[in-house]
Amino acid sequence: MRTRLDELVIDCADPVRLVRFWTAALGGEPVDREPDWSYVDPPDGRLRLAFQRVPEGKQVKNRLHLDLEVEDIDAEKARLCAEGATALDDLVTDSHGRFQVMLDPEGNEFCLVI
C-alpha cells in the first residue's frame, strides 16, 4: 500500500480566522468542522490546508513554509496585506527568480514567488 499526502495541518490560535485568510489567498470555500478545526480545499484539487487550534502560541520561525507562485508579487503582496498578511524585509531577486517573504495573520511564514 502506498502512502498519500492528504492535507497540511497548521497549528494556530484561531482556525476560523486563519482559514478565511488562506481562502482569500488560495480560493475555495472555508469549512469550519469544529470550533477547533477548519480547512480549505483550494480549487483544482490542490492540497487541503487545515487549521487546528493549539494552546501554545507560535514562538520561533517555521521549519516549513508555503511558496505561492504568483504573476505579480507587488499586486499579490498588496492584496494579501489587505487581508491581514505582513510583508517581511525587501523583495529578494537572485539567479533563480524573485520572492517576497510574508507572514499570515498569526505570524506563519510564506513566500510569494515568481
C-alpha positions, 0 to 999 in steps of 0.5 A, spaced: 500 500 500 502 506 498 502 512 502 498 519 500 499 526 502 492 528 504 492 535 507 497 540 511 495 541 518 497 548 521 497 549 528 494 556 530 490 560 535 484 561 531 482 556 525 476 560 523 480 566 522 486 563 519 482 559 514 478 565 511 485 568 510 488 562 506 481 562 502 482 569 500 489 567 498 488 560 495 480 560 493 475 555 495 470 555 500 472 555 508 469 549 512 469 550 519 468 542 522 469 544 529 470 550 533 477 547 533 478 545 526 477 548 519 480 547 512 480 549 505 480 545 499 483 550 494 480 549 487 483 544 482 484 539 487 490 542 490 492 540 497 487 541 503 490 546 508 487 545 515 487 549 521 487 546 528 487 550 534 493 549 539 494 552 546 501 554 545 502 560 541 507 560 535 514 562 538 520 561 533 520 561 525 517 555 521 521 549 519 516 549 513 513 554 509 508 555 503 511 558 496 505 561 492 507 562 485 504 568 483 504 573 476 505 579 480 508 579 487 507 587 488 499 586 486 499 579 490 503 582 496 498 588 496 492 584 496 494 579 501 496 585 506 489 587 505 487 581 508 491 581 514 498 578 511 505 582 513 510 583 508 517 581 511 524 585 509 525 587 501 523 583 495 529 578 494 531 577 486 537 572 485 539 567 479 533 563 480 527 568 480 524 573 485 520 572 492 517 576 497 517 573 504 510 574 508 507 572 514 499 570 515 495 573 520 498 569 526 505 570 524 506 563 519 511 564 514 510 564 506 513 566 500 510 569 494 514 567 488 515 568 481 
